[in-house]
Amino acid sequence: MSYLVLARKYRPSNFEQLVGQEHVVQALANALTQGRLHHAYLFTGTRGVGKTTVSRLLAKSLNCTGPDGQGGITAHPCGVCNACRDIDSGRFVDYVELDAASNRGVEEISTLLDQSVYKPVVGRFKVYMIDEVHMLSTTAFNAMLKTLEEPPEYLKFVLATTDPQKVPPTVLSRCLQFNLRPMAPQTVHSHLTNVLQAESIEAEPGALRLLARAARGSMRDALSLTDQAIAFGAGVLAEAGVRQMLGAVDRGHAVRIIEALAANDGAALIAAADALRGMGLSAAGTLEELSELLQQMAVAQAVPGSLDANDPDSAAAVRLAAALPADEIQLCYSMAIHGRAELGLAPDEYSGLVMVLLRMLAFRPQGSGDAMPAPRKPSAQPAVASSAAVAAAPVRPVPPVAARPAAAPQAMPSRPVASPPPARPVAAPVAVPVARPNPSPAPRHDGPDDEPPPPWEDEPAAAPRVAARPASDAMPDSPPAMPPSPSTPRTSTVVKRTELGDRWDETVTQMVQQGSISALVRELAMQAECIGLAHEAGTAVWTLRVEREMLRAGTHKDKLQAALSQHLGQPVRLDVEGGAATDSPALRAAAEAERRQVEAEQIIHNDPLVQALMAQYKTARIVPGSIKPH
């Protein structure tokens, strides 16, 4: 007799045996008991959490006839009637399972729906179960929408998918959606214990914990890994054998890494990484185990006594929780989980792991840890050598401070300079009186007269920035306006204002504010110059001059003429001719914007604080274009 794998042998046969999905069991059991049955169900969740199992249990509940053949719809299928046994064995004619991954076209769905018009052959309901429904094509989804919305009373749809985001909203709105959750490691561990007891197979608790963690919420994965572990251990599940089979990293390695970090011992950290490499253990598995240990340490710090006392790994987490502060645990945890994503970019896994561990060591705050080495004091020899080199460098003569024009301070070279750079020509200074605050006296350099001042000493407060002024030029009481800082050259807009221009600008402004013109019609009105206004037989004739030929098109002119006639309440005729405009609403708006910009810049330049800052910092300037009027 062929061997039946554990995942199929121990598939739940009723809702009571289904573990980890109590929220789904409760909803379906209540609906079956009260007779409030929906026509379409959608089960979502990751692989191996029970989507197909729930679908079969629902089909059995709908078609169960009981041991005596007189039963009805029930939340507790008997499992012995013909319907229950045929559904379990996969030969019930009224229960159809369709794999949408291989039958995703509209032809397969149409064939399935064509059979829905026939009543069940042997059962009470027809149940169509479509697995991986998100794989269906768009046309296939559209083909089943009508039947899915209003199926016959004897037809039930059960859809299952691992990616509900790809299911169209039109399908989601027609179904009751149940999200099957990934199972907790404790739930998987408990179920594996029951299965192995039924199989009379010895298993160490540590081996079951490893299998439960490796399953990552999937019961089918857990049972498949258990089958593999049974074969690997020749019928015995030992922790060492399961760890070797999974390639998992022992918790002791992660503990040694944390201890090395707590002691700030780089040599021990590298030794732990070398040991992992020598045993051929995965760097990703090491960081995973390390992040899990750090997570348990953080929990032990935040909520003491919350870790599972039956887990032997909890004792190490509690002990190490006192060795690192909470912020360092969080930082190391973040580096561990992000370091796993960077392993693929490293030259090899080992170097990537070493760099992640060294990053944890490098970012530890100074002064933490018992074995933190004392910070090294910088040697005085480099400073002496640098001073000697500076003294040996050729010195450029510096003119007296009072006669030297204002210039940007130059930093002292940090290494010997072969030759002094050539002097750049300096523009002739302009005498500008500057209002400066009363600064504290700057420290003076007490060195020899032929040495340049050190870079940390600014120019003396009393040193003039400009050439001397005649004594007759008295300083005014308030500082005059400073000239604008160099900026991008601005072309002044010249407007030759006329009375017709004033009237045309007022009319266009009102039309724009009312929203009666827009787009190119508004552009035509803004760019036009009114050069004539006459009245002929009760019609106002406006003569406009527009430079752009595109705006003079008949369509734009007609629309502007109609809008103007409606605005003025009288017939209007527009005559548009070509030529450059000298007084248009657009030119007036540009001139006003320039005036406000110049006014804003002048306010900034005349501000006493700005003047004081520019006088104090000789290289300071106002960034061109940074001043914007309100």
ZIJOVEN-V322171 format. One record per helix or strand. SS is the DSSP state (helix for helix, strand for strand). FROM is the first residue (numbers start at 1). TO is the last residue. If there is no record, write none. Layout:
ss=<SS,SS>
from=<FROM,FROM>
to=<TO,TO>
//
This chain:
ss=<helix,helix,helix,strand,helix,helix,strand,helix,strand,helix,helix,strand,helix,helix,strand,helix,strand,helix,helix,strand,helix,helix,helix,helix,helix,helix,helix,helix,helix,helix,helix,strand,strand,helix,helix,strand,helix,helix>
from=<6,15,22,40,51,82,95,106,126,133,138,155,164,169,176,185,202,205,219,236,239,251,266,283,313,326,349,381,401,499,519,529,539,550,554,572,585,608>
to=<9,17,34,44,63,89,99,117,131,135,149,161,166,172,179,199,203,215,232,237,246,262,278,302,321,345,362,392,403,514,527,536,546,552,568,578,605,616>
//
